[in-house]
């Protein structure tokens, strides 16, 4: 949503249409610089399309499942492929960027079903849980957390680690930073989030932890890393889940980047703070997703 100034103060513009949101989100590919030494290969994993990002200095035994953002209605593996490439290079792993189905054509739980199909297929194909991680940004960050919760509930192995960049975890849009950071966030608004939530939920319960991981039970979940901008309205979506996970005895790291906007990591290669942030998540992940035992 865009706000325009007038003599009477800010005037809220209508939320973007689905088509506009998709058009805007696809421009995310241009935010990052092209990573060097990375190749992309289209693939289908567990019946779900996506892109493999492989770094020339990566270990193919290390695998990251990555879920793009876009409010559950937009974004793609292509829009986030450069970010995936920077992660593959920094971490030294393969990254599978998942092209999960989008709302409103496929509302909740469609995106989660697709994520879980990939999750199961990677494990079934021989990816060792101790070499496996899952992550995402914005809605994809929330989807990564939901995937961990569902994997635990279904008795699947937890990966070695999970992470989220600026995750959207509260579909009721109730975090304190929704208000306190409203004057600083240049990219996301509460009205836009509520509109996207309606399209994604299609009448489902906004407190279903399979859609809104701020309502999840984190007992038995793998170590988690949250990275969020200090100027964004979704900051508390990370902090609240981090608190819940700590209360469940999960190993949690929270990294708040002062003054940064929503998913600033998308500017990798062009913004020093983005490169530093990716370096920090890579430094956290590398020792957690080492070569599989006895290999």
C-alpha positions, 0 to 999 in steps of 0.5 A: 500500500502507498500513502500520499500526503495531502493538506489534511494529512496522510491519505491511505491508498487502496491495497494492491490488487493480486496482479499488482502485488505479483508484478511488484514482487517479481521485481525483487530479482533486481534488488540483489547483485548476481552472485558469482559462481552460482548455477540454477537448475529447474527441478521438481521435488516431491511434485513441486517445482522450483530451482536448485541454486548450486555454488561452485564452493558448496558441499552437495550434502548440505541442503537448504529448503528455501521459501520465498516471500510475497504475502502468500499471493506473490513471489516465486523461485525466480524472484528470489533466485539471486538471494538463494544464490547468495545464501548457497555461496555464503553457507556452502550448500545447495539451496532448493527454492520452492515454487509453492502454489499461491493464494487466492487460487490455492489458499491455506493449507496449499502452500504448507502442503507444497512445502511439506511435499518438498520436505519429505521428498528431500529426506526420502532422497537421502538428505541427512537431517543433520545436513538439512535446514529450512528457511524463508523470508516474510510469508515464506519465513512464516511458512518455514516455521509452520513446516517445522511445526507440522514436521514435528506433529507428523513424526518427521525428523527435524532438520539441523536448523531453521531460520526466518528473515522478517517472518510474517507469523501473526495473520491478525496483525496484532504485534506492538511494532505494527503501531510503534514502527508504522512511521518508519516502515517504508514497505509494509502496512497493516492494511496490506497485511490484513488484505493478504491474510484474507486472501490466504486464509479464505475463511480459515481460522487466523489462529491456526498454528499451521498458518500463523506460527505465532500460535504454535507450540515449539516443543521439540523444534530444532534451533531457530534463527530470526533476522529482522529489520529494526524499522519494520512493522513485523519486528514483533512477529519475530520477537514473539515467536522467539519468546515462545520458542525459548519458553519451549527450551528451543535454542533461539538466536534473534538478530535485529538489524537497526534501521533496516527495512523488511527483508533487506537481505534481498539487496545482497551484493548491493547493500553492505548491511545485507551482505553482513546479515547473510554473513551472520546467518551463514556463520550460524548455519555452517557448523549446524549443517556439516557433513553427515555423520560417518561420511 
